[in-house]
Amino acid sequence: MPKKQNTFSSLAALRGRLANRAVHAGWRWMQRAGAVTVEHPGRLRFAAIGHGTRLAFPQGTVFGEPWIRLGGHCIVAEQVTLTAGMMPDLDLGPEPVLILDDGVVLGRGSHVIADARISIGANTFCGPGVYITSTNHSYDDPHEPVGRQWPRSAPVEIGPGCWLGTGAVILPGARLGRNVVVAAGSVVRGDVPDHAVVAGAPARIVRRWEPETGWQPPLRTPAPVPIPDGMTSEQLRGLAELAEAEQT
């Protein structure tokens, strides 16, 4: 290859690398600048947003913020939809319609659609793509397109400490107790008692904990080793880096 062509190729490669770095640096800046917090709410005016709560950038569809109450230290990942009411600019009354208690985590691409009241208890974690709705289409009239029939709504209540796996769907009227586990891809309706594991579509109880008998059926894996008292986050990070280094 001629020397001149070599020089052009090297310059093109250098420009490509610089452009790539600039794009990634710009995107990281936008992620930081575009995040919504109590200190930097941007255009969003929630009924309340607690300290330590963060809505990652880019946000999904958000409307009805005056009727959305977010507790403290919540994590709302990218492209999460949070809506109160069927459409923007409605007066929904004096009470909040969508409530996230302290420490709620909503995974990337999740949707919480609150036409009727939805409450999510403290320290409930949701994986990516979870769909929680208080409204569903009706199909009473066999001659009218389903999408044009008036929907039905019912409140949704999710207790504290729950775990909703990737792609779980929580339907109108569902009431989940404390520390409920919803398996990935499950569709939940109706009542789920405390300390239950549900799976399937429609979801059914596959395991449950009772004080007298423990987990039934018994767990197949040993309990994880608890974190020692007094261990700091820096120490945990160091252990994680050590384990990663050993694997490589």
C-alpha positions as CSV (number, residue, x, y, z in Angstrom):
1,M,0.0,0.0,0.0
2,P,1.4,3.5,-0.9
3,K,2.7,5.6,2.0
4,K,0.1,8.4,1.2
5,Q,-2.8,5.9,1.3
6,N,-1.4,4.5,4.6
7,T,-1.4,8.0,6.1
8,F,-5.1,8.6,5.0
9,S,-6.2,5.3,6.5
10,S,-4.5,6.1,9.8
11,L,-6.1,9.5,9.9
12,A,-9.5,8.1,9.2
13,A,-9.1,5.5,11.9
14,L,-8.0,8.2,14.4
15,R,-11.0,10.4,13.5
16,G,-13.3,7.4,14.0
17,R,-11.8,6.6,17.4
18,L,-12.1,10.3,18.5
19,A,-15.7,10.5,17.2
20,N,-16.6,7.3,19.1
21,R,-15.1,8.7,22.3
22,A,-16.9,12.0,21.8
23,V,-20.2,10.3,21.3
24,H,-19.8,8.1,24.4
25,A,-18.7,11.1,26.5
26,G,-21.6,13.1,25.3
27,W,-24.1,10.3,26.0
28,R,-22.7,10.0,29.6
29,W,-23.1,13.7,30.0
30,M,-26.7,13.6,28.9
31,Q,-27.4,10.7,31.2
32,R,-26.1,12.7,34.1
33,A,-27.7,16.0,33.1
34,G,-31.0,14.4,32.1
35,A,-31.7,12.4,35.2
36,V,-34.6,13.6,37.3
37,T,-34.1,14.1,41.1
38,V,-35.6,16.2,43.8
39,E,-32.8,18.7,43.3
40,H,-33.2,18.6,39.5
41,P,-36.8,17.8,38.5
42,G,-36.6,19.3,35.1
43,R,-40.1,19.7,33.5
44,L,-41.6,17.1,35.8
45,R,-43.6,18.3,38.8
46,F,-44.5,15.2,40.9
47,A,-46.8,15.4,43.9
48,A,-43.7,14.3,45.8
49,I,-40.3,13.0,45.1
50,G,-38.1,11.8,47.9
51,H,-34.4,12.4,48.5
52,G,-32.2,9.9,46.8
53,T,-34.8,9.0,44.2
54,R,-33.5,9.1,40.6
55,L,-35.3,8.7,37.2
56,A,-32.6,7.7,34.7
57,F,-32.3,9.4,31.3
58,P,-33.9,9.0,28.9
59,Q,-37.3,8.7,30.7
60,G,-40.2,7.0,29.1
61,T,-43.7,8.5,28.8
62,V,-44.6,10.4,32.0
63,F,-47.8,12.3,32.6
64,G,-50.2,13.1,35.4
65,E,-47.2,13.9,37.6
66,P,-49.3,15.9,40.2
67,W,-51.0,12.6,41.1
68,I,-47.7,10.6,41.2
69,R,-45.9,10.3,44.6
70,L,-42.4,8.9,44.7
71,G,-40.8,8.0,48.0
72,G,-37.1,8.3,48.9
73,H,-34.2,6.3,47.4
74,C,-36.3,4.9,44.5
75,I,-34.5,3.8,41.3
76,V,-36.4,4.3,38.0
77,A,-34.4,3.0,35.1
78,E,-34.3,4.2,31.5
79,Q,-37.4,4.3,29.4
80,V,-39.8,3.6,32.2
81,T,-43.4,4.8,31.7
82,L,-45.2,6.3,34.7
83,T,-48.7,7.6,34.0
84,A,-51.7,8.7,36.2
85,G,-55.0,9.0,34.4
86,M,-56.1,7.9,30.9
87,M,-54.5,10.9,29.3
88,P,-52.6,14.1,30.2
89,D,-54.1,17.2,31.6
90,L,-57.0,15.5,33.5
91,D,-58.0,16.6,37.0
92,L,-57.8,13.4,39.1
93,G,-58.9,14.8,42.4
94,P,-57.1,15.5,45.7
95,E,-55.5,12.1,46.3
96,P,-52.4,10.6,44.5
97,V,-53.2,7.9,42.0
98,L,-49.7,6.3,41.6
99,I,-47.6,5.7,44.7
100,L,-44.1,4.3,45.0
101,D,-43.0,3.9,48.6
102,D,-39.3,4.2,49.7
103,G,-36.7,2.1,47.9
104,V,-38.8,0.9,45.0
105,V,-36.8,-0.2,41.9
106,L,-38.4,-0.2,38.4
107,G,-36.3,-2.0,35.8
108,R,-35.5,-0.7,32.3
109,G,-38.5,-0.4,30.0
110,S,-41.1,-1.1,32.7
111,H,-44.6,0.5,32.6
112,V,-46.8,1.5,35.4
113,I,-50.2,2.7,34.1
114,A,-52.4,4.0,36.8
115,D,-55.9,5.0,35.7
116,A,-57.2,3.7,39.1
117,R,-54.9,3.8,42.2
118,I,-51.7,1.8,42.1
119,S,-49.5,1.5,45.2
120,I,-46.2,-0.3,45.2
121,G,-44.8,-1.1,48.7
122,A,-41.4,-0.2,50.0
123,N,-38.3,-2.0,48.8
124,T,-40.2,-3.8,46.0
125,F,-37.8,-4.6,43.1
126,C,-39.0,-5.0,39.5
127,G,-36.9,-6.5,36.7
128,P,-36.8,-5.1,33.1
129,G,-40.0,-4.9,31.1
130,V,-42.5,-5.3,34.0
131,Y,-46.0,-4.1,33.2
132,I,-48.3,-3.0,36.0
133,T,-51.7,-1.6,35.0
134,S,-55.0,-0.8,36.7
135,T,-56.9,-0.7,33.4
136,N,-57.6,-3.4,30.9
137,H,-59.6,-3.5,27.6
138,S,-63.1,-4.9,27.6
139,Y,-64.6,-7.0,24.9
140,D,-68.3,-7.2,25.8
141,D,-69.6,-6.2,22.4
142,P,-68.6,-8.8,19.8
143,H,-69.3,-6.4,17.0
144,E,-67.2,-3.4,18.2
145,P,-63.4,-3.4,17.9
146,V,-61.9,-4.2,21.3
147,G,-59.7,-1.1,21.3
148,R,-62.8,1.1,20.9
149,Q,-64.7,-0.4,23.9
150,W,-64.6,1.4,27.2
151,P,-62.0,-0.2,29.5
152,R,-62.4,-1.5,33.0
153,S,-60.3,-0.3,35.9
154,A,-59.6,-1.7,39.4
155,P,-57.0,-0.6,42.0
156,V,-53.7,-2.5,42.2
157,E,-51.8,-3.0,45.5
158,I,-48.3,-4.5,45.7
159,G,-47.0,-5.1,49.2
160,P,-43.5,-4.3,50.5
161,G,-40.5,-6.3,49.8
162,C,-41.7,-8.0,46.6
163,W,-39.7,-9.1,43.6
164,L,-41.3,-9.0,40.1
165,G,-39.2,-10.8,37.5
166,T,-38.5,-9.7,34.0
167,G,-41.6,-9.3,31.8
168,A,-44.1,-9.9,34.7
169,V,-47.6,-8.5,34.1
170,I,-49.8,-7.3,37.0
171,L,-53.4,-6.9,36.0
172,P,-56.2,-4.7,37.4
173,G,-57.5,-5.7,40.8
174,A,-54.4,-7.6,41.8
175,R,-53.3,-7.5,45.4
176,L,-49.9,-8.9,46.3
177,G,-48.9,-9.4,49.9
178,R,-45.5,-8.9,51.6
179,N,-42.3,-10.4,50.1
180,V,-44.1,-12.0,47.1
181,V,-42.0,-13.4,44.3
182,V,-43.4,-13.2,40.8
183,A,-41.6,-15.4,38.3
184,A,-40.4,-13.9,35.0
185,G,-43.1,-13.7,32.4
186,S,-46.0,-14.4,34.8
187,V,-49.4,-12.8,34.5
188,V,-50.9,-12.0,37.9
189,R,-54.5,-11.3,38.8
190,G,-56.5,-11.6,42.1
191,D,-55.0,-11.9,45.5
192,V,-51.6,-13.3,46.4
193,P,-50.8,-14.0,50.1
194,D,-47.6,-13.0,51.9
195,H,-44.4,-14.9,51.3
196,A,-45.7,-16.7,48.2
197,V,-43.9,-17.5,44.9
198,V,-46.2,-17.4,41.9
199,A,-45.5,-18.4,38.3
200,G,-47.3,-18.9,35.0
201,A,-50.0,-17.3,32.9
202,P,-52.3,-17.0,34.8
203,A,-50.0,-17.1,37.8
204,R,-50.4,-19.8,40.4
205,I,-48.7,-20.3,43.8
206,V,-45.8,-22.7,43.3
207,R,-44.2,-22.2,46.7
208,R,-45.1,-20.6,50.0
209,W,-43.6,-19.9,53.4
210,E,-45.4,-20.6,56.7
211,P,-44.0,-20.0,60.2
212,E,-44.8,-23.6,61.3
213,T,-43.5,-25.4,58.2
214,G,-41.1,-23.1,56.4
215,W,-40.9,-23.2,52.6
216,Q,-43.2,-25.7,51.0
217,P,-42.1,-27.3,48.7
218,P,-38.6,-27.0,50.3
219,L,-36.0,-24.8,48.6
220,R,-33.7,-26.7,46.3
221,T,-30.7,-24.4,46.8
222,P,-28.9,-23.6,50.1
223,A,-29.5,-20.1,51.6
224,P,-26.9,-17.5,50.5
225,V,-24.2,-16.7,53.0
226,P,-25.2,-13.5,54.9
227,I,-23.0,-10.4,54.7
228,P,-21.0,-10.1,57.9
229,D,-21.9,-7.4,60.3
230,G,-19.9,-4.2,59.9
231,M,-18.7,-4.8,56.3
232,T,-18.6,-1.6,54.3
233,S,-19.6,-1.0,50.7
234,E,-16.0,-0.5,49.8
235,Q,-15.0,-3.9,51.2
236,L,-17.9,-5.5,49.3
237,R,-16.8,-3.8,46.1
238,G,-13.2,-5.1,46.7
239,L,-14.5,-8.6,47.1
240,A,-16.5,-8.4,43.9
241,E,-13.4,-7.1,42.0
242,L,-11.3,-9.9,43.5
243,A,-13.9,-12.6,42.4
244,E,-14.0,-11.1,38.9
245,A,-10.2,-11.2,38.6
246,E,-10.1,-14.8,39.7
247,Q,-12.6,-15.7,37.0
248,T,-10.5,-14.1,34.3
